[in-house]
Structure formats: C-alpha cells, structure tokens
C-alpha cells in the first residue's frame, strides 16, 4: 500500500472535495481517499499495482479539476 498526495486546482467548495473523494473511492485498488477544499489536496491510500498515480490523476481530472502529485 502507498499513500499519494495530490495538489488539486479548481475546487470551489467542500462539495468539490466530496466529489473527488467519491471518484477516487470508485477506483479499484483504492483503500481510502480524503480530499480537503481548505488544503487544496487529496490523499489516497492505494495499491500501486492496481491503482497507479496516473490512473488516480485521471480520475480526479475527469471532473474538470487539475491534479499534480505533491512531493513529500
């Protein structure tokens, strides 16, 4: 398991964060997804063999947000 943090651009409210969480939760291999409007981030606990960072990024961006992996 791996935790990846994404910086998210385009969120306008807590509802946007909830949308991102729901999109990520649907991805196979994701165990936990948390998004924060206040922090403009999403943290995802996932199995990298089933849910790559690129796939998670694509899931976020399908709703019109921009996502980049945050260096930790």
C-alpha positions in Angstrom: 0.0 0.0 0.0 1.1 3.5 -0.8 -0.2 7.0 0.2 -0.1 9.6 -2.6 -1.0 13.2 -2.1 -2.3 15.3 -4.9 -2.4 19.1 -5.1 -5.8 19.9 -6.6 -6.6 23.1 -8.6 -10.2 24.1 -9.4 -12.0 23.1 -6.2 -14.5 25.8 -5.2 -16.2 24.3 -2.1 -16.4 21.3 0.2 -18.8 19.7 -2.3 -15.9 19.6 -4.8 -13.8 17.7 -2.3 -16.6 15.2 -1.7 -16.8 14.7 -5.5 -13.1 14.0 -5.7 -13.3 11.5 -2.8 -16.2 9.7 -4.5 -14.4 9.5 -7.8 -11.3 8.1 -6.2 -13.2 5.7 -4.0 -14.6 4.0 -7.1 -11.1 3.2 -8.4 -10.0 -0.4 -8.0 -7.1 -0.7 -5.5 -8.1 2.5 -3.5 -8.5 1.7 0.2 -9.1 5.3 1.4 -9.5 8.7 -0.2 -9.7 12.0 1.6 -9.9 15.4 -0.1 -9.7 18.8 1.6 -11.0 22.0 0.0 -9.2 24.1 2.6 -5.9 22.4 1.9 -6.5 22.0 -1.9 -5.3 18.4 -1.6 -6.3 14.8 -1.8 -4.6 12.0 0.0 -5.1 8.5 -1.4 -4.2 5.2 0.2 -3.9 2.7 -2.7 -2.3 -0.4 -4.1 0.0 1.0 -6.8 -0.2 -2.3 -8.8 -4.0 -1.8 -9.2 -4.3 2.0 -9.0 -1.4 3.9 -10.4 -0.8 7.6 -9.7 -1.6 8.3 -13.4 -4.9 6.5 -13.1 -5.8 8.3 -9.9 -4.9 11.7 -11.5 -7.1 10.8 -14.5 -10.0 10.0 -12.1 -9.7 13.5 -10.5 -9.3 15.3 -13.8 -12.4 13.7 -15.4 -14.4 16.1 -13.2 -12.6 19.1 -14.5 -10.0 19.6 -11.7 -6.3 19.7 -12.3 -4.2 17.4 -10.2 -0.4 17.1 -9.6 1.4 14.6 -7.4 2.8 16.5 -4.4 6.4 15.8 -3.4 6.5 14.6 0.2 
